[in-house]
Amino acid sequence: MIPYGKQSITEADKKAVEEALCSGWLTTGPKVSEFESAFAEKIGAKHAIAVSNATAALQISLLAVGIKPGQRVVTSPNTFLASATSAALIGAIPDFCDIELTSYNLCPTSLANSWQADTKAVVAVDYAGQTANMPAISKVARDNGAVVIEDACHAVLGEFEYQDKVHQVGNHPWADITTFSFHPVKTMTTGEGGMIVTNNDEYARAAKALRTHGMVRTPDDFTGLGDAQFIEHGPWYYEMQHLGLNARITDFQCALGLSQLSRVDSFLERRREIVHQYNNAFANLDHVQIPELRNQADAKFTSWHLYTLLVDFAALGNTRSDFMTTLGNHGIGSQVLYIPVYLQPWFRNTYGYGSGKCPNAEAFYLKALSLPLFPSMTQADVHTVINAVKSTCDRAKHQGSEA
Ligand SMILES: *Cc1c(COP(=O)(O)O)cnc(C)c1O
């Protein structure tokens, strides 16, 4: 079976992890800061803070920028749950505005039109690796006094062109903080893991403390325990000034991250090659839409975490379940990404959200089908997927016309 996503682990990765395990450090040690520096350098960003997963990275980011319980955080409905649950977990109100059908990302116009006075942050998701329209989104958010967090879990090392310049995800002026995930299906992996990236010194300092219970150990940061008898600050001394998480990542995970980072360019290159082949193969299929880009120039910059076709299953005379079963019979895994988050029972029950809230996201969901895309796919795998998708479309069309 060819899965829809898969990690690439080499002997070098195993060796790096083994060395870290034998180094005497298990959790926070030298590999954590080494990984952070290497990642920040790769992106060109000032600060990178490694954490246990990207859900924690989003929670910490919202806390670091000062989001308070009861404040509204708007994100895209076309995303994984965590883009929205991270806000709920800190007591804020996750809300959603519709996507644009040229990029399947948060629509700046929809964001502006649905703006509410209590919205204090926008979490912009880079669906499938294509960046959201960050300049336009940040204009709407900042004009209204809100901060911008870019959920770039799909866009590790992604770039985009704007006004004839190429900008790197994690190091451009339109996001205050950017978060990445190193879950095994993502572009590079640490098993579980995430990264918070920012050029803002204050946010970085806050994120570092929030990663480990809100504790600070640097004398410059101390405010004191209040009473004279507690004034002596010896080497044991630390303070908790904010309510944080335990979101630390281990040293051996960061050793894996460093090893993966050394190959990430080749991962991206292979992903782009496969997408190019898929696009050529599927561009002229009836009732099938290949992934659209808001800006064609971004074809060579997109990091392509997912390859999602929009299939008009009804027009093909088929259902998505049958289509996926047929692909499965050809040995091909596929996935549906994403169910609009606000349709989930918990969101409906908690906030009263329901269908009709974001029509584009709902229309997208009904047609979406993500195909296998990962760097260790062989050419034979790619051809197997292409032939199976084509023959499944043909068969479905045939059956449809007979029905
Ligand atoms: C994977 C993912 C997350 C959560 O990442 P974890 O590391 O699994 O917590 C958040 N947002 C998006 C868009 C994702 O794809």
Ligand as a Chemical Component Dictionary entry (heavy atoms), coordinates in Angstrom:
data_LIG
# 
_chem_comp.id                   LIG 
_chem_comp.type                 NON-POLYMER 
_chem_comp.pdbx_formal_charge   0 
_chem_comp.three_letter_code    LIG 
# 
loop_
_chem_comp_atom.comp_id 
_chem_comp_atom.atom_id 
_chem_comp_atom.alt_atom_id 
_chem_comp_atom.type_symbol 
_chem_comp_atom.charge 
_chem_comp_atom.model_Cartn_x 
_chem_comp_atom.model_Cartn_y 
_chem_comp_atom.model_Cartn_z 
_chem_comp_atom.pdbx_ordinal 
LIG C1 C1 C 0 -0.189 18.846 11.868 1  
LIG C2 C2 C 0 -0.827 20.170 12.035 2  
LIG C3 C3 C 0 -0.956 20.785 13.280 3  
LIG C4 C4 C 0 -0.612 20.115 14.568 4  
LIG O1 O1 O 0 0.662  19.616 14.592 5  
LIG P1 P1 P 0 1.128  18.609 15.750 6  
LIG O2 O2 O 0 2.618  18.678 15.693 7  
LIG O3 O3 O 0 0.603  17.257 15.366 8  
LIG O4 O4 O 0 0.559  19.062 17.036 9  
LIG C5 C5 C 0 -1.470 22.077 13.324 10 
LIG N1 N1 N 0 -1.864 22.714 12.209 11 
LIG C6 C6 C 0 -1.779 22.123 10.992 12 
LIG C7 C7 C 0 -2.225 22.888 9.791  13 
LIG C8 C8 C 0 -1.284 20.830 10.872 14 
LIG O5 O5 O 0 -1.231 20.258 9.672  15 
# 
loop_
_chem_comp_bond.comp_id 
_chem_comp_bond.atom_id_1 
_chem_comp_bond.atom_id_2 
_chem_comp_bond.value_order 
_chem_comp_bond.pdbx_ordinal 
LIG C1 C2 SING 1  
LIG C2 C3 SING 2  
LIG C2 C8 DOUB 3  
LIG C3 C4 SING 4  
LIG C3 C5 DOUB 5  
LIG C4 O1 SING 6  
LIG O1 P1 SING 7  
LIG P1 O2 DOUB 8  
LIG P1 O3 SING 9  
LIG P1 O4 SING 10 
LIG C5 N1 SING 11 
LIG N1 C6 DOUB 12 
LIG C6 C7 SING 13 
LIG C6 C8 SING 14 
LIG C8 O5 SING 15 
# 
